[in-house]
Amino acid sequence: MRVSVRASSLRPSPTLWLYRLVGVLKSRGLDYYSLHVGQPGFTPPRDLMVRFLEVVSSRVSDLSLYSYTSPWGLLELREAIALDLAQHGRVRADPLGEVVVTSGGIEGLLSTLASILDPGDPVGFIVPAYFHFYSIARLLGLRVVELPVYPELELKADPLVDLFSRVKAVVIANPDNPTGRVLDEGVARLIADLACDRGVYVVHDIAYYTLRYEAGMAWPENYCRDYIVTVGTYSKDPGVPGWRVGFIVAPADVAEAVAHVREATSYNTPVPSQILILEYLRGGYRAGFLPRVLEEYSRRRSALIEALEEELPKAYYYKPKAGIFVYVNLEGYTRMASDKLVERLALEDRVLAVPGTLFGPGGESWLRLSFAVEGPERLREAVRIIARRVRGVV
Ligand SMILES: Cc1ncc(COP(=O)(O)O)c(C=O)c1O
């Protein structure tokens, strides 16, 4: 074998073939419905980009624009991140020793898990779980312990207590992908107590922390600091996934380990990307941008949900409180496996969706539908097409 067992254990994400298909459809000028997309459907605020270009052009002869930064990231950016988390989650962090800028959320998760776990260590996932959790676990040789929450998709106390007794770390997306679930205060408190009492790390992935429609979300960090690592990204808000900026906030020893891992891998996040996010956070751009985006996402979420109610009344779905997805079970209509259904929808109906099987065992009759990109009317049309398809298959 020419590549390592580790590398060959990484299966290419099934979304890759969807993206290839998109390329083909585009090149043929064919229309398709993008309900597979995991990235925002809006460009970042225009005035932010204008400001960013001004800053960069004022520094073209400044060597620091082209230099390495510390693997921890620019200190000013770390200060802005710490302030943002204090405002959003009442999470207090020392920008000097507890905040590290990362190249997006995935890299933050990888560097964190590489810093707190060794090969063979057990790591807990709540299933369905964001698919990159699995790839990172494979890459690091971790042993995944799964806590399935199908079919209701709610977190319950006893299974959580059991999970924490079996692992060294638990990774929790809050808000969650694919479900859009957020932690309530009681569950966050329980998770925090389990972490601190048992010395089990919680990797708290807050990728969608500002994209919330209903309730606020609870932060386990408010009850336990020593064993919680917060992992965030700017891929969703302001929506620059290709610019690769995220962060981790962790107790000092873990943050230092993360910085060392980064030094050995990507070293630092590209300077222009760090500058953009620094301007976003400290320039107050979010205040004018996010409410507009949330209003539009909220309209899309309602349209998608109403269409599911009308067209597929026997479908079970989790009403997302946050994020950009609706996770839906079509067992009441078809026994076709979600991979197969996704393939048929894509190739025959040009409706693109993500199969539940991507999020771990148990997702066979589930689809993840994104409302990030298509407007309300197109979302309704897409659901009508899905309904026609699942009613017509056995
Ligand atoms: C739950 C969750 N965590 C992390 C990420 C990764 O974000 P990034 O693009 O910044 O690596 C995503 C992106 O989809 C996500 O949904």
PDBQT file of the ligand as one rigid body, heavy atoms in Angstrom, charges set to zero:
ROOT
HETATM    1  C1  LIG A 401     -20.524  21.831  13.845  1.00  0.00    +0.000 C 
HETATM    2  C2  LIG A 401     -19.415  22.345  12.993  1.00  0.00    +0.000 A 
HETATM    3  N1  LIG A 401     -18.196  22.468  13.514  1.00  0.00    +0.000 NA
HETATM    4  C3  LIG A 401     -17.159  22.900  12.801  1.00  0.00    +0.000 A 
HETATM    5  C4  LIG A 401     -17.307  23.256  11.478  1.00  0.00    +0.000 A 
HETATM    6  C5  LIG A 401     -16.074  23.598  10.701  1.00  0.00    +0.000 C 
HETATM    7  O1  LIG A 401     -15.938  24.859  10.343  1.00  0.00    +0.000 OA
HETATM    8  P1  LIG A 401     -14.731  25.367   9.460  1.00  0.00    +0.000 P 
HETATM    9  O2  LIG A 401     -15.244  25.547   8.086  1.00  0.00    +0.000 OA
HETATM   10  O3  LIG A 401     -14.396  26.657  10.078  1.00  0.00    +0.000 OA
HETATM   11  O4  LIG A 401     -13.596  24.420   9.524  1.00  0.00    +0.000 OA
HETATM   12  C6  LIG A 401     -18.563  23.158  10.874  1.00  0.00    +0.000 A 
HETATM   13  C7  LIG A 401     -18.747  23.496   9.455  1.00  0.00    +0.000 C 
HETATM   14  O5  LIG A 401     -19.655  23.079   8.797  1.00  0.00    +0.000 OA
HETATM   15  C8  LIG A 401     -19.640  22.676  11.641  1.00  0.00    +0.000 A 
HETATM   16  O6  LIG A 401     -20.858  22.518  11.107  1.00  0.00    +0.000 OA
ENDROOT
TORSDOF 0
